[in-house]
């Protein structure tokens, strides 16, 4: 099991897709190097911080509601597209999948 987790972690760390994991309160528990390069942050600066406060443009408050109230059984909860903010305030458009129901995360 540990070897499988290590390989999965290595894969997420090296693929050129954003990979980020949030806890139930929206705090970042994991991010890969690609997200850090894309946004200009360092790992130690974002782990434990709220994803929505750090990366979501202020006018996009609906994402918090989507996160808090999405049912993993509804297809509209699975795929989204929105902008995120970089450390310098630039915007990047991302498409993301909700990894509910055992689907692999990909952003």
TORDREN-18209 format. One record per atom (N, C-alpha, C, CB): x, y, z. Coordinates in nm, 4 decimals, always signed. Each point is the difference from the previous one (the first is absolute). Glycine has a CB too. Layout:
# TORDREN-18209
@c1 = X	c2 = Y	c3 = Z
...
# end
This chain:
# TORDREN-18209
@c1 = +0.0822	c2 = -0.1188	c3 = +0.0000
@c1 = -0.0822	c2 = +0.1188	c3 = +0.0000
@c1 = +0.0874	c2 = +0.1263	c3 = +0.0000
@c1 = -0.1813	c2 = -0.1271	c3 = +0.1210
@c1 = +0.2859	c2 = +0.1290	c3 = -0.0406
@c1 = +0.0867	c2 = +0.1177	c3 = +0.0067
@c1 = +0.0710	c2 = +0.0241	c3 = -0.1333
@c1 = +0.0322	c2 = -0.0405	c3 = +0.2456
@c1 = +0.0064	c2 = -0.0659	c3 = -0.3134
@c1 = +0.0658	c2 = +0.0142	c3 = -0.1295
@c1 = -0.0965	c2 = +0.0601	c3 = -0.1021
@c1 = +0.1491	c2 = -0.1964	c3 = +0.0527
@c1 = -0.2726	c2 = +0.1519	c3 = -0.0492
@c1 = -0.1020	c2 = +0.0538	c3 = -0.0897
@c1 = -0.0231	c2 = +0.1485	c3 = +0.0272
@c1 = -0.1084	c2 = -0.2264	c3 = -0.0118
@c1 = +0.1003	c2 = +0.2642	c3 = +0.1375
@c1 = -0.0167	c2 = +0.1411	c3 = +0.0367
@c1 = +0.1204	c2 = +0.0821	c3 = -0.0437
@c1 = -0.1416	c2 = -0.0679	c3 = +0.1951
@c1 = +0.2612	c2 = +0.0120	c3 = -0.1805
@c1 = +0.1214	c2 = +0.0704	c3 = -0.0405
@c1 = +0.0003	c2 = +0.0246	c3 = -0.1507
@c1 = +0.1244	c2 = -0.1045	c3 = +0.1918
@c1 = -0.1611	c2 = +0.0028	c3 = -0.2693
@c1 = -0.0044	c2 = +0.0152	c3 = -0.1456
@c1 = -0.1051	c2 = +0.1012	c3 = -0.0420
@c1 = +0.0772	c2 = -0.2354	c3 = -0.0247
@c1 = -0.1943	c2 = +0.2325	c3 = +0.0889
@c1 = -0.1061	c2 = +0.0953	c3 = -0.0301
@c1 = +0.0449	c2 = +0.1416	c3 = +0.0332
@c1 = -0.1727	c2 = -0.1767	c3 = +0.0442
@c1 = +0.2363	c2 = +0.1948	c3 = +0.0686
@c1 = +0.0515	c2 = +0.1310	c3 = +0.0398
@c1 = +0.1059	c2 = +0.0490	c3 = -0.0984
@c1 = -0.0475	c2 = -0.0551	c3 = +0.2403
@c1 = +0.1341	c2 = -0.0355	c3 = -0.2842
@c1 = +0.1024	c2 = +0.0352	c3 = -0.0984
@c1 = -0.0650	c2 = +0.0431	c3 = -0.1316
@c1 = +0.1605	c2 = -0.1623	c3 = +0.1078
@c1 = -0.2618	c2 = +0.0896	c3 = -0.1508
@c1 = -0.0717	c2 = +0.0337	c3 = -0.1223
@c1 = -0.0625	c2 = +0.1388	c3 = +0.0112
@c1 = -0.0454	c2 = -0.2438	c3 = -0.0411
@c1 = -0.0272	c2 = +0.2715	c3 = +0.1494
@c1 = -0.0644	c2 = +0.1301	c3 = +0.0178
@c1 = +0.1022	c2 = +0.1127	c3 = +0.0100
@c1 = -0.1900	c2 = -0.1140	c3 = +0.1144
@c1 = +0.3054	c2 = +0.0834	c3 = -0.0601
@c1 = +0.1031	c2 = +0.1006	c3 = +0.0144
@c1 = +0.0690	c2 = +0.0361	c3 = -0.1296
@c1 = +0.0312	c2 = -0.0822	c3 = +0.2266
@c1 = -0.0408	c2 = -0.0028	c3 = -0.3270
@c1 = +0.0748	c2 = +0.0219	c3 = -0.1234
@c1 = -0.0850	c2 = +0.0219	c3 = -0.1251
@c1 = +0.1736	c2 = -0.1370	c3 = +0.1022
@c1 = -0.3010	c2 = +0.1195	c3 = -0.0934
@c1 = -0.0861	c2 = +0.0192	c3 = -0.1161
@c1 = -0.0266	c2 = +0.1505	c3 = -0.0179
@c1 = -0.1078	c2 = -0.2298	c3 = +0.0342
@c1 = +0.0927	c2 = +0.2744	c3 = -0.1584
@c1 = -0.0250	c2 = +0.1415	c3 = -0.0243
@c1 = -0.1496	c2 = +0.0298	c3 = -0.0004
@c1 = +0.2123	c2 = +0.0132	c3 = -0.1322
@c1 = -0.2752	c2 = -0.0525	c3 = +0.2385
@c1 = -0.1375	c2 = +0.0332	c3 = +0.0331
@c1 = +0.0016	c2 = +0.0471	c3 = +0.1443
@c1 = -0.0994	c2 = -0.1697	c3 = -0.1653
@c1 = +0.0132	c2 = +0.2629	c3 = +0.1964
@c1 = -0.0103	c2 = +0.0428	c3 = +0.1400
@c1 = -0.0610	c2 = -0.1141	c3 = +0.0792
@c1 = -0.0245	c2 = +0.2451	c3 = -0.0646
@c1 = +0.0839	c2 = -0.2731	c3 = +0.1766
@c1 = -0.0574	c2 = -0.0958	c3 = +0.0928
@c1 = +0.0005	c2 = +0.0649	c3 = +0.1375
@c1 = +0.0786	c2 = -0.2006	c3 = -0.1377
@c1 = -0.1951	c2 = +0.2099	c3 = +0.1951
@c1 = -0.0140	c2 = +0.0612	c3 = +0.1319
@c1 = -0.1076	c2 = -0.0765	c3 = +0.0756
@c1 = +0.0719	c2 = +0.2292	c3 = -0.0861
@c1 = -0.0512	c2 = -0.2457	c3 = +0.2150
@c1 = -0.0981	c2 = -0.0669	c3 = +0.0839
@c1 = -0.0384	c2 = +0.0945	c3 = +0.1125
@c1 = +0.0936	c2 = -0.2290	c3 = -0.0566
@c1 = -0.2239	c2 = +0.2331	c3 = +0.0832
@c1 = -0.0542	c2 = +0.0862	c3 = +0.1046
@c1 = -0.0687	c2 = -0.0847	c3 = +0.1059
@c1 = -0.0297	c2 = +0.1879	c3 = -0.1649
@c1 = +0.0314	c2 = -0.1382	c3 = +0.2883
@c1 = -0.0790	c2 = -0.0681	c3 = +0.1025
@c1 = -0.1439	c2 = +0.0531	c3 = -0.0085
@c1 = +0.2051	c2 = -0.0305	c3 = +0.1529
@c1 = -0.2908	c2 = -0.0138	c3 = -0.0652
@c1 = -0.1419	c2 = +0.0373	c3 = -0.0057
@c1 = -0.0239	c2 = +0.1497	c3 = +0.0204
@c1 = -0.0531	c2 = -0.2270	c3 = +0.0839
@c1 = +0.1478	c2 = +0.2954	c3 = -0.0219
@c1 = -0.0132	c2 = +0.1444	c3 = +0.0219
@c1 = +0.0642	c2 = +0.0814	c3 = -0.1121
@c1 = -0.0017	c2 = -0.0430	c3 = +0.2454
@c1 = +0.0540	c2 = -0.0243	c3 = -0.3475
@c1 = +0.0612	c2 = +0.0705	c3 = -0.1117
@c1 = +0.1463	c2 = +0.0344	c3 = +0.0200
@c1 = -0.2213	c2 = +0.0895	c3 = -0.0462
@c1 = +0.2832	c2 = -0.1444	c3 = +0.1507
@c1 = +0.1425	c2 = +0.0238	c3 = +0.0236
@c1 = +0.0830	c2 = -0.0941	c3 = -0.0863
@c1 = -0.0479	c2 = +0.0754	c3 = +0.2360
@c1 = +0.1571	c2 = -0.0246	c3 = -0.2869
@c1 = +0.0876	c2 = -0.0766	c3 = -0.0879
@c1 = +0.0795	c2 = -0.1007	c3 = +0.0821
@c1 = +0.0156	c2 = +0.1943	c3 = -0.1606
@c1 = -0.0263	c2 = -0.3213	c3 = +0.1231
@c1 = +0.0760	c2 = -0.1046	c3 = +0.0686
@c1 = +0.1117	c2 = -0.0556	c3 = -0.0880
@c1 = -0.2047	c2 = -0.0573	c3 = +0.1311
@c1 = +0.1939	c2 = +0.0818	c3 = -0.2627
@c1 = +0.1022	c2 = -0.0480	c3 = -0.0932
@c1 = -0.0058	c2 = +0.0872	c3 = -0.1249
@c1 = -0.0152	c2 = -0.2391	c3 = +0.0891
@c1 = +0.1303	c2 = +0.2651	c3 = -0.1463
@c1 = +0.0066	c2 = +0.0596	c3 = -0.1343
@c1 = +0.1245	c2 = -0.0547	c3 = -0.0671
@c1 = -0.1219	c2 = +0.2129	c3 = +0.0724
@c1 = +0.1158	c2 = -0.2226	c3 = -0.2048
@c1 = +0.1185	c2 = -0.0471	c3 = -0.0699
@c1 = +0.0852	c2 = +0.1182	c3 = -0.0467
@c1 = -0.1249	c2 = -0.2063	c3 = -0.0727
@c1 = +0.2420	c2 = +0.1760	c3 = +0.0214
@c1 = +0.0950	c2 = +0.1020	c3 = -0.0458
@c1 = -0.0556	c2 = +0.0850	c3 = -0.1126
@c1 = +0.1838	c2 = -0.1500	c3 = +0.0674
@c1 = -0.2640	c2 = +0.0902	c3 = -0.1531
@c1 = -0.0525	c2 = +0.0742	c3 = -0.1141
@c1 = -0.0884	c2 = +0.1158	c3 = +0.0458
@c1 = +0.0096	c2 = -0.2091	c3 = -0.1382
@c1 = -0.0941	c2 = +0.1877	c3 = +0.2370
@c1 = -0.0814	c2 = +0.1097	c3 = +0.0544
@c1 = +0.0903	c2 = +0.1096	c3 = +0.0548
@c1 = -0.1856	c2 = -0.1612	c3 = +0.0561
@c1 = +0.2892	c2 = +0.1227	c3 = +0.0138
@c1 = +0.0914	c2 = +0.0982	c3 = +0.0589
@c1 = +0.0700	c2 = +0.0809	c3 = -0.1088
@c1 = +0.0341	c2 = -0.1508	c3 = +0.1981
@c1 = +0.0148	c2 = +0.0837	c3 = -0.3022
@c1 = +0.0653	c2 = +0.0717	c3 = -0.1103
@c1 = -0.0975	c2 = +0.0925	c3 = -0.0716
@c1 = +0.1578	c2 = -0.1917	c3 = -0.0283
@c1 = -0.2786	c2 = +0.1450	c3 = +0.0075
@c1 = -0.1009	c2 = +0.0776	c3 = -0.0708
@c1 = -0.0429	c2 = +0.1248	c3 = +0.0776
@c1 = -0.0777	c2 = -0.2114	c3 = -0.1058
@c1 = +0.0765	c2 = +0.2028	c3 = +0.2361
@c1 = -0.0534	c2 = +0.1090	c3 = +0.0815
@c1 = +0.1055	c2 = +0.0817	c3 = +0.0747
@c1 = -0.2015	c2 = -0.1373	c3 = +0.0236
@c1 = +0.3251	c2 = +0.0881	c3 = -0.0167
@c1 = +0.1051	c2 = +0.0765	c3 = +0.0662
@c1 = +0.0079	c2 = -0.0166	c3 = +0.1506
@c1 = -0.0260	c2 = +0.1584	c3 = -0.1808
@c1 = -0.0463	c2 = -0.2515	c3 = +0.2363
@c1 = +0.0046	c2 = -0.0250	c3 = +0.1442
@c1 = +0.0995	c2 = -0.1111	c3 = +0.0324
@c1 = -0.2394	c2 = +0.0744	c3 = +0.0204
@c1 = +0.2767	c2 = -0.0852	c3 = +0.1053
@c1 = +0.0805	c2 = -0.1121	c3 = +0.0499
@c1 = -0.0910	c2 = -0.0883	c3 = +0.0844
@c1 = +0.2154	c2 = +0.1384	c3 = -0.0009
@c1 = -0.1831	c2 = -0.2648	c3 = +0.0041
@c1 = -0.0798	c2 = -0.0994	c3 = +0.0732
@c1 = -0.0299	c2 = +0.0446	c3 = +0.1437
@c1 = +0.1030	c2 = -0.1793	c3 = -0.1419
@c1 = -0.0006	c2 = +0.2211	c3 = +0.2133
@c1 = -0.0184	c2 = +0.0353	c3 = +0.1408
@c1 = -0.0866	c2 = +0.1245	c3 = +0.0190
@c1 = +0.2212	c2 = -0.1027	c3 = +0.0462
@c1 = -0.2410	c2 = +0.1800	c3 = -0.1521
@c1 = -0.0830	c2 = +0.1201	c3 = +0.0092
@c1 = -0.1488	c2 = -0.0293	c3 = -0.0181
@c1 = +0.1932	c2 = +0.1301	c3 = -0.0852
@c1 = -0.2263	c2 = -0.2443	c3 = +0.0262
@c1 = -0.1412	c2 = -0.0249	c3 = -0.0282
@c1 = -0.0618	c2 = -0.1149	c3 = +0.0788
@c1 = +0.0454	c2 = +0.0879	c3 = -0.2230
@c1 = +0.0347	c2 = -0.1843	c3 = +0.2675
@c1 = -0.0556	c2 = -0.1137	c3 = +0.0740
@c1 = -0.0676	c2 = +0.0509	c3 = +0.1274
@c1 = +0.1789	c2 = -0.1551	c3 = -0.0930
@c1 = -0.3025	c2 = +0.1126	c3 = +0.1111
@c1 = -0.0776	c2 = +0.0405	c3 = +0.1169
@c1 = -0.0807	c2 = +0.1273	c3 = -0.0207
@c1 = +0.1720	c2 = -0.1088	c3 = +0.1369
@c1 = -0.1473	c2 = +0.1782	c3 = -0.2460
@c1 = -0.0753	c2 = +0.1227	c3 = -0.0282
@c1 = -0.1250	c2 = -0.0325	c3 = -0.0800
@c1 = +0.2125	c2 = +0.1344	c3 = +0.0036
@c1 = -0.3081	c2 = -0.0451	c3 = +0.0017
@c1 = -0.1266	c2 = -0.0200	c3 = -0.0688
@c1 = +0.0166	c2 = +0.0253	c3 = -0.1493
@c1 = -0.1250	c2 = +0.0665	c3 = +0.2077
@c1 = +0.0933	c2 = -0.1664	c3 = -0.2901
@c1 = +0.0121	c2 = +0.0089	c3 = -0.1450
@c1 = -0.0782	c2 = +0.1191	c3 = -0.0543
@c1 = +0.0296	c2 = -0.2483	c3 = -0.0113
@c1 = -0.1519	c2 = +0.2652	c3 = +0.0583
@c1 = -0.0883	c2 = +0.1018	c3 = -0.0549
@c1 = +0.0476	c2 = +0.1417	c3 = +0.0337
@c1 = -0.1887	c2 = -0.1626	c3 = +0.0181
@c1 = +0.2430	c2 = +0.1806	c3 = +0.0999
@c1 = +0.0517	c2 = +0.1320	c3 = +0.0384
@c1 = +0.1286	c2 = +0.0335	c3 = -0.0753
@c1 = -0.1035	c2 = -0.0282	c3 = +0.2266
@c1 = +0.1835	c2 = -0.0718	c3 = -0.2556
@c1 = +0.1303	c2 = +0.0217	c3 = -0.0621
@c1 = -0.0060	c2 = +0.0044	c3 = -0.1526
@c1 = +0.1009	c2 = -0.1125	c3 = +0.1957
@c1 = -0.1803	c2 = +0.0271	c3 = -0.2557
@c1 = +0.0039	c2 = -0.0173	c3 = -0.1451
@c1 = -0.1248	c2 = +0.0472	c3 = -0.0754
@c1 = +0.1470	c2 = -0.1897	c3 = +0.0453
@c1 = -0.2558	c2 = +0.2141	c3 = +0.0226
@c1 = -0.1240	c2 = +0.0332	c3 = -0.0686
@c1 = -0.0193	c2 = +0.1514	c3 = -0.0099
@c1 = -0.0993	c2 = -0.2150	c3 = +0.0820
@c1 = +0.0753	c2 = +0.2666	c3 = -0.2033
@c1 = -0.0301	c2 = +0.1431	c3 = -0.0140
@c1 = -0.1231	c2 = +0.0362	c3 = +0.0838
@c1 = +0.0996	c2 = +0.0008	c3 = -0.2332
@c1 = -0.0994	c2 = +0.1168	c3 = +0.2940
@c1 = -0.1085	c2 = +0.0386	c3 = +0.0911
@c1 = -0.1398	c2 = -0.0089	c3 = -0.0607
@c1 = +0.1626	c2 = +0.1483	c3 = +0.1082
@c1 = -0.1759	c2 = -0.1187	c3 = -0.2365
@c1 = -0.1325	c2 = -0.0022	c3 = -0.0616
@c1 = -0.0494	c2 = -0.1416	c3 = -0.0278
@c1 = +0.0514	c2 = +0.2207	c3 = -0.1010
@c1 = +0.0279	c2 = -0.3204	c3 = +0.1321
@c1 = -0.0366	c2 = -0.1386	c3 = -0.0280
@c1 = -0.0398	c2 = -0.0741	c3 = +0.1280
@c1 = +0.1560	c2 = +0.0017	c3 = -0.1968
@c1 = -0.2327	c2 = +0.0631	c3 = +0.2831
@c1 = -0.0421	c2 = -0.0582	c3 = +0.1285
@c1 = -0.0802	c2 = -0.1282	c3 = -0.0158
@c1 = -0.0016	c2 = +0.2283	c3 = +0.0930
@c1 = -0.0642	c2 = -0.2451	c3 = -0.2075
@c1 = -0.0851	c2 = -0.1176	c3 = -0.0189
@c1 = +0.0779	c2 = -0.1306	c3 = +0.0095
@c1 = -0.1474	c2 = +0.1383	c3 = -0.1434
@c1 = +0.2793	c2 = -0.1334	c3 = +0.1225
@c1 = +0.0791	c2 = -0.1229	c3 = +0.0105
@c1 = -0.0014	c2 = -0.0568	c3 = +0.1412
@c1 = +0.1448	c2 = +0.0830	c3 = -0.1843
@c1 = -0.1492	c2 = +0.0053	c3 = +0.2833
@c1 = -0.0049	c2 = -0.0471	c3 = +0.1385
@c1 = -0.1293	c2 = -0.0773	c3 = +0.0222
@c1 = +0.1400	c2 = +0.1961	c3 = +0.0778
@c1 = -0.2516	c2 = -0.1419	c3 = -0.1273
@c1 = -0.1279	c2 = -0.0698	c3 = +0.0121
@c1 = +0.0012	c2 = -0.1310	c3 = -0.0776
@c1 = -0.1152	c2 = +0.2199	c3 = +0.0283
@c1 = +0.1734	c2 = -0.2174	c3 = -0.1481
@c1 = +0.0095	c2 = -0.1218	c3 = -0.0804
@c1 = +0.0759	c2 = -0.1070	c3 = +0.0767
@c1 = -0.0069	c2 = +0.1355	c3 = -0.2117
@c1 = +0.1181	c2 = -0.0958	c3 = +0.2734
@c1 = +0.0823	c2 = -0.0935	c3 = +0.0769
@c1 = -0.0768	c2 = -0.0529	c3 = +0.1215
@c1 = +0.2077	c2 = +0.1210	c3 = -0.0763
@c1 = -0.2723	c2 = -0.0313	c3 = +0.1485
@c1 = -0.0666	c2 = -0.0374	c3 = +0.1240
@c1 = -0.1268	c2 = -0.0818	c3 = -0.0211
@c1 = +0.0938	c2 = +0.2048	c3 = +0.0988
@c1 = -0.1636	c2 = -0.1789	c3 = -0.2093
@c1 = -0.1308	c2 = -0.0618	c3 = -0.0181
@c1 = -0.0082	c2 = -0.0996	c3 = -0.1149
@c1 = -0.0926	c2 = +0.2050	c3 = +0.0938
@c1 = +0.2030	c2 = -0.2315	c3 = -0.1600
@c1 = -0.0095	c2 = -0.0906	c3 = -0.1141
@c1 = -0.0207	c2 = -0.1429	c3 = +0.0473
@c1 = +0.1466	c2 = +0.1524	c3 = -0.1347
@c1 = -0.2376	c2 = -0.2164	c3 = +0.0669
@c1 = -0.0255	c2 = -0.1411	c3 = +0.0263
@c1 = +0.0880	c2 = -0.0809	c3 = -0.0939
@c1 = -0.2396	c2 = +0.0450	c3 = +0.0753
@c1 = +0.3171	c2 = -0.1364	c3 = -0.0231
@c1 = +0.0884	c2 = -0.0787	c3 = -0.0861
@c1 = -0.0745	c2 = -0.0862	c3 = -0.1008
@c1 = +0.1620	c2 = -0.0012	c3 = +0.1851
@c1 = -0.2920	c2 = -0.0139	c3 = -0.1675
@c1 = -0.0780	c2 = -0.0833	c3 = -0.0909
@c1 = -0.0577	c2 = +0.0773	c3 = -0.1178
@c1 = -0.0535	c2 = -0.1435	c3 = +0.1929
@c1 = +0.0714	c2 = +0.2760	c3 = -0.1943
@c1 = -0.0545	c2 = +0.0811	c3 = -0.1089
@c1 = +0.1093	c2 = +0.0334	c3 = -0.1005
@c1 = -0.1730	c2 = +0.0958	c3 = +0.1552
@c1 = +0.1492	c2 = -0.1227	c3 = -0.2831
@c1 = +0.1014	c2 = +0.0271	c3 = -0.1025
@c1 = +0.0474	c2 = +0.1453	c3 = -0.0016
@c1 = -0.1020	c2 = -0.1811	c3 = -0.1340
@c1 = +0.0138	c2 = +0.2778	c3 = +0.1663
@c1 = +0.0426	c2 = +0.1399	c3 = -0.0012
@c1 = +0.1030	c2 = +0.0310	c3 = +0.1092
@c1 = -0.2237	c2 = +0.0595	c3 = -0.0927
@c1 = +0.2416	c2 = -0.1491	c3 = +0.1886
@c1 = +0.1006	c2 = +0.0193	c3 = +0.1044
@c1 = +0.1365	c2 = -0.0532	c3 = -0.0423
@c1 = -0.1808	c2 = -0.0151	c3 = +0.1710
@c1 = +0.1877	c2 = -0.0536	c3 = -0.2855
@c1 = +0.1229	c2 = -0.0670	c3 = -0.0382
@c1 = +0.0974	c2 = +0.0892	c3 = -0.0756
@c1 = -0.1295	c2 = -0.2079	c3 = -0.0072
@c1 = +0.0817	c2 = +0.2966	c3 = -0.0789
@c1 = +0.0886	c2 = +0.0767	c3 = -0.0880
@c1 = -0.0288	c2 = +0.1496	c3 = +0.0108
@c1 = +0.0131	c2 = -0.1961	c3 = -0.1568
@c1 = +0.0920	c2 = +0.2745	c3 = +0.1643
@c1 = -0.0131	c2 = +0.1454	c3 = +0.0116
@c1 = +0.1094	c2 = +0.0677	c3 = -0.0815
@c1 = -0.1024	c2 = -0.0229	c3 = +0.2298
@c1 = +0.0803	c2 = +0.1498	c3 = -0.2592
@c1 = +0.1004	c2 = +0.0837	c3 = -0.0643
@c1 = -0.0076	c2 = +0.1369	c3 = +0.0648
@c1 = -0.0142	c2 = -0.1282	c3 = -0.2201
@c1 = +0.1269	c2 = +0.1786	c3 = +0.2657
@c1 = +0.0034	c2 = +0.1323	c3 = +0.0603
@c1 = +0.1439	c2 = +0.0513	c3 = +0.0043
@c1 = -0.2050	c2 = -0.0544	c3 = +0.1374
@c1 = +0.2175	c2 = +0.1807	c3 = -0.1073
@c1 = +0.1329	c2 = +0.0599	c3 = +0.0135
@c1 = +0.0514	c2 = -0.0198	c3 = +0.1419
@c1 = -0.0548	c2 = +0.1705	c3 = -0.1777
@c1 = +0.1870	c2 = -0.1798	c3 = +0.1886
@c1 = +0.0663	c2 = +0.0050	c3 = +0.1302
@c1 = +0.0994	c2 = +0.1146	c3 = -0.0050
@c1 = -0.0284	c2 = -0.2511	c3 = +0.0403
@c1 = +0.0681	c2 = +0.2965	c3 = +0.0758
@c1 = +0.0969	c2 = +0.1079	c3 = +0.0105
@c1 = +0.1387	c2 = -0.0549	c3 = +0.0274
@c1 = -0.1793	c2 = +0.1528	c3 = +0.0818
@c1 = +0.2786	c2 = -0.0902	c3 = -0.1441
@c1 = +0.1389	c2 = -0.0329	c3 = +0.0321
@c1 = +0.0418	c2 = +0.0868	c3 = +0.1179
@c1 = +0.0535	c2 = -0.0648	c3 = -0.2416
@c1 = +0.0635	c2 = +0.0420	c3 = +0.2905
@c1 = +0.0520	c2 = +0.0790	c3 = +0.1116
@c1 = +0.0058	c2 = +0.1488	c3 = -0.0352
@c1 = +0.1335	c2 = -0.1989	c3 = +0.0753
@c1 = -0.1032	c2 = +0.2305	c3 = -0.2010
@c1 = +0.0113	c2 = +0.1398	c3 = -0.0424
@c1 = -0.1340	c2 = +0.0607	c3 = -0.0400
@c1 = +0.2304	c2 = -0.0499	c3 = -0.0756
@c1 = -0.3380	c2 = -0.0291	c3 = +0.0816
@c1 = -0.1323	c2 = +0.0512	c3 = -0.0329
@c1 = -0.0443	c2 = -0.0256	c3 = -0.1426
@c1 = +0.0407	c2 = +0.1700	c3 = +0.1681
@c1 = +0.0456	c2 = -0.2332	c3 = -0.2486
@c1 = -0.0412	c2 = -0.0373	c3 = -0.1356
@c1 = -0.1066	c2 = -0.1083	c3 = +0.0092
@c1 = +0.2284	c2 = +0.0592	c3 = -0.0940
@c1 = -0.3055	c2 = -0.0703	c3 = -0.0109
@c1 = -0.1063	c2 = -0.1003	c3 = -0.0050
@c1 = +0.0376	c2 = -0.1099	c3 = -0.0985
@c1 = -0.1726	c2 = +0.1743	c3 = +0.0589
@c1 = +0.1405	c2 = -0.2958	c3 = -0.0196
@c1 = +0.0209	c2 = -0.1172	c3 = -0.0854
@c1 = -0.1319	c2 = -0.0764	c3 = -0.0057
@c1 = +0.2492	c2 = -0.0151	c3 = +0.0597
@c1 = -0.2919	c2 = -0.0178	c3 = -0.1799
@c1 = -0.1219	c2 = -0.0773	c3 = -0.0171
@c1 = +0.0335	c2 = -0.1476	c3 = +0.0153
@c1 = -0.0993	c2 = +0.1759	c3 = -0.1533
@c1 = +0.0249	c2 = -0.2427	c3 = +0.2393
@c1 = +0.0208	c2 = -0.1433	c3 = +0.0197
@c1 = -0.1323	c2 = -0.0739	c3 = -0.0170
@c1 = +0.1930	c2 = +0.0456	c3 = +0.1568
@c1 = -0.1832	c2 = -0.1703	c3 = -0.1941
@c1 = -0.1131	c2 = -0.0932	c3 = +0.0020
@c1 = +0.0332	c2 = -0.1011	c3 = +0.1076
@c1 = -0.0581	c2 = +0.0316	c3 = -0.2493
@c1 = -0.0405	c2 = -0.0668	c3 = +0.3285
@c1 = +0.0288	c2 = -0.0947	c3 = +0.1068
@c1 = -0.1120	c2 = -0.1004	c3 = +0.0161
@c1 = +0.1354	c2 = +0.1733	c3 = +0.1146
@c1 = -0.0955	c2 = -0.2856	c3 = -0.0593
@c1 = -0.0918	c2 = -0.1095	c3 = +0.0282
@c1 = -0.0055	c2 = -0.0204	c3 = +0.1493
@c1 = +0.0482	c2 = -0.1099	c3 = -0.2214
@c1 = -0.1668	c2 = +0.0886	c3 = +0.2716
@c1 = -0.0191	c2 = -0.0322	c3 = +0.1402
@c1 = +0.0308	c2 = -0.1489	c3 = +0.0155
@c1 = -0.1771	c2 = +0.1843	c3 = +0.0333
@c1 = +0.2728	c2 = -0.2200	c3 = +0.0514
@c1 = +0.0404	c2 = -0.1414	c3 = +0.0108
@c1 = -0.0923	c2 = -0.0824	c3 = +0.0889
@c1 = +0.2332	c2 = +0.0734	c3 = -0.0353
@c1 = -0.3577	c2 = -0.0343	c3 = +0.0422
@c1 = -0.0930	c2 = -0.0777	c3 = +0.0829
@c1 = -0.0215	c2 = -0.1387	c3 = -0.0607
@c1 = -0.1143	c2 = +0.2129	c3 = +0.0751
@c1 = +0.0629	c2 = -0.2979	c3 = +0.0030
@c1 = -0.0404	c2 = -0.1344	c3 = -0.0453
@c1 = +0.1162	c2 = -0.0804	c3 = -0.0580
@c1 = -0.2262	c2 = +0.0918	c3 = -0.0462
@c1 = +0.3480	c2 = -0.0650	c3 = +0.0911
@c1 = +0.1136	c2 = -0.0798	c3 = -0.0410
@c1 = +0.0628	c2 = +0.0383	c3 = -0.1300
@c1 = -0.1017	c2 = -0.1753	c3 = +0.1224
@c1 = +0.0536	c2 = +0.2808	c3 = -0.1892
@c1 = +0.0640	c2 = +0.0437	c3 = -0.1235
@c1 = +0.1328	c2 = +0.0662	c3 = +0.0323
@c1 = -0.2242	c2 = +0.0304	c3 = -0.1106
@c1 = +0.3197	c2 = -0.0471	c3 = +0.0242
@c1 = +0.1322	c2 = +0.0576	c3 = +0.0219
@c1 = -0.0056	c2 = +0.1507	c3 = -0.0175
@c1 = +0.1088	c2 = -0.2122	c3 = -0.0785
@c1 = -0.0387	c2 = +0.2896	c3 = +0.1629
@c1 = -0.0002	c2 = +0.1447	c3 = -0.0120
@c1 = +0.0805	c2 = +0.0461	c3 = -0.1219
@c1 = -0.0247	c2 = +0.0169	c3 = +0.2489
@c1 = -0.0252	c2 = +0.0841	c3 = -0.3140
@c1 = +0.0733	c2 = +0.0613	c3 = -0.1099
@c1 = -0.0485	c2 = +0.1418	c3 = -0.0157
@c1 = +0.0311	c2 = -0.2213	c3 = -0.1161
@c1 = +0.0602	c2 = +0.3126	c3 = +0.1080
@c1 = -0.0382	c2 = +0.1399	c3 = -0.0171
@c1 = +0.0806	c2 = +0.0595	c3 = -0.1108
@c1 = -0.0616	c2 = +0.0206	c3 = +0.2400
# end
